[in-house]
Amino acid sequence: MKKSDKDTGEHADIFARITDKIVAALDEGVRPWVQPWSVKHLSGRVSRPLRHNGEPYSGINVLLLWSESMARGFSSSTWMTFRQALELGACVRRGETGSMVVYASRICKTETDSEGQEVERDIPFLKAYTVFNVDQIDGLPESHAVPSEGNTVRPVGRIAHADAFFAATGAVIRHGGDKAFYAPAPDYIQMPPIESFRDVESYYATLAHEEIHWAGAPHRLNRDLSRYAKDRSERAREELIAEVGAAFLTADLGIVPEMEPRPDHASYLASWLSVLKNDKRFIVQAAAQAQRAVGYLHALQPHDEAA
């Protein structure tokens, strides 16, 4: 086997492993990008999964580690490699199994073209490695200790920092009616009144979903939405991007929406499964597109350092 064939096979295998995990959750009716918020131990600060140094993971790694937290009931959002634990004077407990994360990189390869000229190709690839939740590690210093479980006090009324965040994006947000949607041609977001939501957190989670659509407009990130209304598969793909992006963004804002899905989620579930089972790369692409949209919204903030 040529090296390029081997690399391609390993690359494809990582995509398949990632997609199989997400599909397995969807087959159970669970959306892994929101499920960890129902774990009772995560009653404290909600965030994306964090590296050992406090830096948040991004893209597909957020979904992979949220899914692991849901499945295994971890109480901490912090993860590290076996070696990083050792460097902190700690040790992964015997018998513990790690969780897969990936990183994207590029290699420069020199090839000979059809005319005999040497050309350089920039080849992107994924590499998998293993991390452990701090729940699986003994002897960590106090700074990395698992926080004790506490009672979360639910906010009453609007959430000021979330209002400020969405206002800073400059999106036109209209209120009224009983449907939430982004209207591409007039370029505005329609939201039901906040009072009509079961809780204020669900209002902001829904608004985050629509802002991810808004960020994809041609004059912003230019995601191709031209077939959204006519092609069910393309609609499912865009809705999955918005779903994942909203999950990332609400985590960044520390908002915990209730677990009840939107009425349209049931109809999208079968479409998501169809898309993911037929395109092993799409969940990684969707997470990357979601990450890009969230980054775009963060970049519109006056003094925002998250993302």
Buried (B, 14 or more C-beta within 10 A) or exposed (E): EEEEEEBBEEBEEBBEBBBBBBBEBBEEEBBBBBBBBEBEBBBBEBBBBBBBEEEBBBBBBBBBBBBBBBBEBBBBBBBBBBEBBBEBEBBBEEEBEBBBBBEEEEEEEEEEEEEEEEEEEEBEBBEBEEBBBBBBBEEBEEEBEBEEEEEEEEBEEEBEEBEEBBEBBEBEBEEEEEEBBBBBEEBBBBBBEBEEBEBBBBBBBBBBBBBBBBBBBEEBBEBEBEEBEEEBEBBBBBBBBBBBBBBBBBBBBEBBBBEEBBEEBEEBBEBBBEBBBEBBBBBBBBBBBBBBBBBBBBEBBEEEEBB
